[in-house]
Amino acid sequence: MLWPKLAKGLVSRPLTQPVPAPDEEMVQAMAQQLEAASRARLGRSLAIRQVAAGGCNGCELEVNAMAGVLYDMERYGLRIVASPRHADVLLVTGPVTRNMREALDRTRACTPEPCWVVAAGDCAADGGVFKGSYGVEGGVAAVLPVDLVIPGCPPTPAAMLQGLLALLEAQDPPRRQPAGAATA
């Protein structure tokens, strides 16, 4: 009968495993580097537009975990923005499906320069388990030039933070104009 199973389910504890604790010192050091690099390169925090181009949503869950209370990327100067017009980084997850190709092209066209394209996850890198499917164009590089690939199925929030830090540190620092110089 249903009632005994329902009663047991209401009184027993869930069968989930505890969340693995990240190395707090590593996360703090990485976050300080990330904030310093974004401020030096952009003069402000790094704005990320996440684009789900297809796939299983595993990478999207990890992006949400990066924005959640455990990693709390906002305290480090990273923020997810709702519009590509406000973004510095396009964080693309999943393989690019044929239905999402035009949307991804339009999103990139709306993003101001400097704009970096990051392919997060194995599916975004080369199509992953969906490679060769009739509805999949392939990885993000089949549609847009990619600046950084973060491997993993799905990549951990710490790996995504390390990737964004490496992306910012690889960029040339901005050239400062002498005081009183006119801008064009």
C-alpha atoms as a printed R data frame, in Angstrom:
    type eleno elety resid chain resno      x      y       z
1   ATOM     1    CA   MET     A     1  0.000  0.000   0.000
2   ATOM     2    CA   LEU     A     2  0.970  3.593  -0.457
3   ATOM     3    CA   TRP     A     3  0.407  4.867   3.098
4   ATOM     4    CA   PRO     A     4  3.239  2.919   4.810
5   ATOM     5    CA   LYS     A     5  5.728  4.047   2.144
6   ATOM     6    CA   LEU     A     6  4.537  7.631   2.451
7   ATOM     7    CA   ALA     A     7  4.792  7.575   6.243
8   ATOM     8    CA   LYS     A     8  8.305  6.058   6.080
9   ATOM     9    CA   GLY     A     9  9.352  8.711   3.577
10  ATOM    10    CA   LEU     A    10  8.105 11.510   5.792
11  ATOM    11    CA   VAL     A    11  9.925 10.324   8.939
12  ATOM    12    CA   SER     A    12 13.200  8.993   7.515
13  ATOM    13    CA   ARG     A    13 16.168 11.100   6.505
14  ATOM    14    CA   PRO     A    14 16.935 11.583   2.806
15  ATOM    15    CA   LEU     A    15 19.502  9.275   1.218
16  ATOM    16    CA   THR     A    16 21.801 12.043  -0.011
17  ATOM    17    CA   GLN     A    17 25.483 12.492   0.626
18  ATOM    18    CA   PRO     A    18 26.860 15.577   2.355
19  ATOM    19    CA   VAL     A    19 28.279 18.322   0.155
20  ATOM    20    CA   PRO     A    20 32.082 18.077  -0.125
21  ATOM    21    CA   ALA     A    21 33.633 21.119   1.511
22  ATOM    22    CA   PRO     A    22 35.928 23.144  -0.777
23  ATOM    23    CA   ASP     A    23 39.399 24.087   0.383
24  ATOM    24    CA   GLU     A    24 38.590 27.484   1.899
25  ATOM    25    CA   GLU     A    25 42.164 28.813   1.662
26  ATOM    26    CA   MET     A    26 42.353 27.940  -2.034
27  ATOM    27    CA   VAL     A    27 38.981 29.545  -2.744
28  ATOM    28    CA   GLN     A    28 39.943 32.723  -0.833
29  ATOM    29    CA   ALA     A    29 43.307 33.054  -2.611
30  ATOM    30    CA   MET     A    30 41.746 32.438  -6.006
31  ATOM    31    CA   ALA     A    31 38.974 34.924  -5.308
32  ATOM    32    CA   GLN     A    32 41.414 37.662  -4.289
33  ATOM    33    CA   GLN     A    33 43.423 37.101  -7.467
34  ATOM    34    CA   LEU     A    34 40.251 37.108  -9.547
35  ATOM    35    CA   GLU     A    35 38.987 40.343  -8.064
36  ATOM    36    CA   ALA     A    36 42.367 42.064  -8.452
37  ATOM    37    CA   ALA     A    37 42.708 40.899 -12.065
38  ATOM    38    CA   SER     A    38 39.197 42.013 -13.032
39  ATOM    39    CA   ARG     A    39 39.682 45.412 -11.414
40  ATOM    40    CA   ALA     A    40 43.065 45.880 -13.115
41  ATOM    41    CA   ARG     A    41 41.842 44.777 -16.569
42  ATOM    42    CA   LEU     A    42 38.344 46.250 -16.548
43  ATOM    43    CA   GLY     A    43 38.278 48.754 -13.699
44  ATOM    44    CA   ARG     A    44 35.237 46.983 -12.258
45  ATOM    45    CA   SER     A    45 33.828 43.563 -11.541
46  ATOM    46    CA   LEU     A    46 33.505 40.895 -14.219
47  ATOM    47    CA   ALA     A    47 30.005 40.547 -15.717
48  ATOM    48    CA   ILE     A    48 29.091 37.074 -17.005
49  ATOM    49    CA   ARG     A    49 26.223 36.135 -19.313
50  ATOM    50    CA   GLN     A    50 25.579 32.408 -19.098
51  ATOM    51    CA   VAL     A    51 24.173 30.840 -22.279
52  ATOM    52    CA   ALA     A    52 22.761 27.309 -22.221
53  ATOM    53    CA   ALA     A    53 23.215 26.151 -25.812
54  ATOM    54    CA   GLY     A    54 21.793 22.646 -25.260
55  ATOM    55    CA   GLY     A    55 22.760 19.615 -23.244
56  ATOM    56    CA   CYS     A    56 21.818 17.966 -19.972
57  ATOM    57    CA   ASN     A    57 21.910 21.015 -17.622
58  ATOM    58    CA   GLY     A    58 24.696 19.533 -15.478
59  ATOM    59    CA   CYS     A    59 26.974 22.495 -16.192
60  ATOM    60    CA   GLU     A    60 24.156 24.940 -15.439
61  ATOM    61    CA   LEU     A    61 23.777 23.333 -12.014
62  ATOM    62    CA   GLU     A    62 27.480 23.936 -11.351
63  ATOM    63    CA   VAL     A    63 27.186 27.578 -12.493
64  ATOM    64    CA   ASN     A    64 24.295 27.946 -10.039
65  ATOM    65    CA   ALA     A    65 26.464 26.353  -7.344
66  ATOM    66    CA   MET     A    66 29.194 28.880  -8.125
67  ATOM    67    CA   ALA     A    67 26.623 31.634  -7.541
68  ATOM    68    CA   GLY     A    68 25.219 29.940  -4.418
69  ATOM    69    CA   VAL     A    69 26.125 30.341  -0.770
70  ATOM    70    CA   LEU     A    70 29.079 27.945  -0.746
71  ATOM    71    CA   TYR     A    71 31.198 29.722  -3.382
72  ATOM    72    CA   ASP     A    72 29.299 33.046  -3.496
73  ATOM    73    CA   MET     A    73 31.003 34.459  -6.564
74  ATOM    74    CA   GLU     A    74 29.432 37.897  -6.078
75  ATOM    75    CA   ARG     A    75 31.647 38.582  -3.067
76  ATOM    76    CA   TYR     A    76 34.647 38.168  -5.384
77  ATOM    77    CA   GLY     A    77 33.519 40.631  -8.016
78  ATOM    78    CA   LEU     A    78 31.853 38.173 -10.394
79  ATOM    79    CA   ARG     A    79 28.235 38.603 -11.289
80  ATOM    80    CA   ILE     A    80 25.758 36.995 -13.642
81  ATOM    81    CA   VAL     A    81 23.933 39.558 -15.771
82  ATOM    82    CA   ALA     A    82 20.606 39.132 -17.523
83  ATOM    83    CA   SER     A    83 21.514 40.927 -20.733
84  ATOM    84    CA   PRO     A    84 24.445 40.300 -23.084
85  ATOM    85    CA   ARG     A    85 24.686 44.080 -23.482
86  ATOM    86    CA   HIS     A    86 26.092 44.263 -19.938
87  ATOM    87    CA   ALA     A    87 28.438 41.257 -20.198
88  ATOM    88    CA   ASP     A    88 32.200 40.898 -20.475
89  ATOM    89    CA   VAL     A    89 32.174 37.092 -20.686
90  ATOM    90    CA   LEU     A    90 29.835 34.703 -22.479
91  ATOM    91    CA   LEU     A    91 29.910 31.477 -20.461
92  ATOM    92    CA   VAL     A    92 28.477 28.894 -22.871
93  ATOM    93    CA   THR     A    93 27.427 25.469 -21.602
94  ATOM    94    CA   GLY     A    94 26.280 22.446 -23.569
95  ATOM    95    CA   PRO     A    95 26.773 21.585 -27.217
96  ATOM    96    CA   VAL     A    96 25.452 24.122 -29.698
97  ATOM    97    CA   THR     A    97 22.227 22.699 -31.076
98  ATOM    98    CA   ARG     A    98 20.908 23.721 -34.460
99  ATOM    99    CA   ASN     A    99 18.042 25.551 -32.763
100 ATOM   100    CA   MET     A   100 20.435 27.565 -30.563
101 ATOM   101    CA   ARG     A   101 23.010 28.506 -33.206
102 ATOM   102    CA   GLU     A   102 21.274 31.712 -34.282
103 ATOM   103    CA   ALA     A   103 20.518 32.684 -30.676
104 ATOM   104    CA   LEU     A   104 24.189 32.244 -29.756
105 ATOM   105    CA   ASP     A   105 25.277 34.325 -32.775
106 ATOM   106    CA   ARG     A   106 22.858 37.092 -31.810
107 ATOM   107    CA   THR     A   107 23.969 37.002 -28.186
108 ATOM   108    CA   ARG     A   108 27.612 37.446 -29.243
109 ATOM   109    CA   ALA     A   109 26.645 40.278 -31.608
110 ATOM   110    CA   CYS     A   110 24.941 42.116 -28.729
111 ATOM   111    CA   THR     A   111 27.911 41.783 -26.365
112 ATOM   112    CA   PRO     A   112 30.231 44.819 -26.300
113 ATOM   113    CA   GLU     A   113 34.001 44.592 -26.586
114 ATOM   114    CA   PRO     A   114 36.034 43.345 -24.824
115 ATOM   115    CA   CYS     A   115 34.088 40.100 -24.882
116 ATOM   116    CA   TRP     A   116 35.536 36.726 -24.060
117 ATOM   117    CA   VAL     A   117 33.813 33.462 -24.962
118 ATOM   118    CA   VAL     A   118 34.275 30.624 -22.478
119 ATOM   119    CA   ALA     A   119 33.196 27.065 -23.305
120 ATOM   120    CA   ALA     A   120 32.397 25.361 -19.986
121 ATOM   121    CA   GLY     A   121 32.186 21.581 -19.992
122 ATOM   122    CA   ASP     A   122 33.057 18.776 -22.363
123 ATOM   123    CA   CYS     A   123 29.900 19.268 -24.428
124 ATOM   124    CA   ALA     A   124 30.737 22.925 -25.055
125 ATOM   125    CA   ALA     A   125 34.312 21.981 -25.922
126 ATOM   126    CA   ASP     A   126 33.581 19.482 -28.692
127 ATOM   127    CA   GLY     A   127 29.993 18.270 -28.451
128 ATOM   128    CA   GLY     A   128 30.697 15.726 -25.689
129 ATOM   129    CA   VAL     A   129 28.297 12.795 -25.554
130 ATOM   130    CA   PHE     A   130 26.090 14.564 -28.105
131 ATOM   131    CA   LYS     A   131 28.856 14.731 -30.738
132 ATOM   132    CA   GLY     A   132 27.675 13.519 -34.116
133 ATOM   133    CA   SER     A   133 23.988 13.869 -33.311
134 ATOM   134    CA   TYR     A   134 21.816 15.204 -36.124
135 ATOM   135    CA   GLY     A   135 20.564 18.104 -33.979
136 ATOM   136    CA   VAL     A   136 23.983 19.269 -32.768
137 ATOM   137    CA   GLU     A   137 26.319 21.647 -34.581
138 ATOM   138    CA   GLY     A   138 29.215 20.652 -32.313
139 ATOM   139    CA   GLY     A   139 31.126 22.545 -29.677
140 ATOM   140    CA   VAL     A   140 31.039 26.311 -29.253
141 ATOM   141    CA   ALA     A   141 34.119 26.680 -31.481
142 ATOM   142    CA   ALA     A   142 31.999 25.520 -34.433
143 ATOM   143    CA   VAL     A   143 29.981 28.745 -34.091
144 ATOM   144    CA   LEU     A   144 32.157 31.325 -32.288
145 ATOM   145    CA   PRO     A   145 35.861 31.823 -31.630
146 ATOM   146    CA   VAL     A   146 36.516 30.501 -28.124
147 ATOM   147    CA   ASP     A   147 38.965 32.196 -25.751
148 ATOM   148    CA   LEU     A   148 38.948 29.552 -23.011
149 ATOM   149    CA   VAL     A   149 37.790 25.955 -22.608
150 ATOM   150    CA   ILE     A   150 37.051 24.664 -19.108
151 ATOM   151    CA   PRO     A   151 37.028 20.849 -19.273
152 ATOM   152    CA   GLY     A   152 34.895 18.565 -17.140
153 ATOM   153    CA   CYS     A   153 31.583 16.808 -17.216
154 ATOM   154    CA   PRO     A   154 30.459 18.986 -15.512
155 ATOM   155    CA   PRO     A   155 33.316 21.264 -14.420
156 ATOM   156    CA   THR     A   156 33.344 22.071 -10.715
157 ATOM   157    CA   PRO     A   157 32.691 25.621  -9.506
158 ATOM   158    CA   ALA     A   158 36.332 25.819  -8.388
159 ATOM   159    CA   ALA     A   159 37.494 24.833 -11.890
160 ATOM   160    CA   MET     A   160 35.297 27.540 -13.404
161 ATOM   161    CA   LEU     A   161 36.702 30.141 -10.993
162 ATOM   162    CA   GLN     A   162 40.259 29.040 -11.867
163 ATOM   163    CA   GLY     A   163 39.444 29.250 -15.573
164 ATOM   164    CA   LEU     A   164 38.039 32.773 -15.291
165 ATOM   165    CA   LEU     A   165 41.114 33.820 -13.313
166 ATOM   166    CA   ALA     A   166 43.426 32.365 -15.968
167 ATOM   167    CA   LEU     A   167 41.444 34.160 -18.678
168 ATOM   168    CA   LEU     A   168 41.783 37.532 -16.971
169 ATOM   169    CA   GLU     A   169 45.457 37.079 -16.153
170 ATOM   170    CA   ALA     A   170 46.237 36.131 -19.761
171 ATOM   171    CA   GLN     A   171 44.945 39.482 -21.040
172 ATOM   172    CA   ASP     A   172 47.261 42.414 -21.475
173 ATOM   173    CA   PRO     A   173 46.857 45.054 -18.797
174 ATOM   174    CA   PRO     A   174 45.188 48.239 -20.017
175 ATOM   175    CA   ARG     A   175 47.466 51.029 -21.138
176 ATOM   176    CA   ARG     A   176 47.162 54.095 -18.997
177 ATOM   177    CA   GLN     A   177 46.958 57.435 -20.727
178 ATOM   178    CA   PRO     A   178 49.033 60.320 -19.425
179 ATOM   179    CA   ALA     A   179 47.130 62.872 -17.359
180 ATOM   180    CA   GLY     A   180 45.478 65.495 -19.518
181 ATOM   181    CA   ALA     A   181 45.608 63.396 -22.694
182 ATOM   182    CA   ALA     A   182 42.545 63.730 -24.889
183 ATOM   183    CA   THR     A   183 40.549 60.650 -25.739
184 ATOM   184    CA   ALA     A   184 39.120 60.104 -29.183
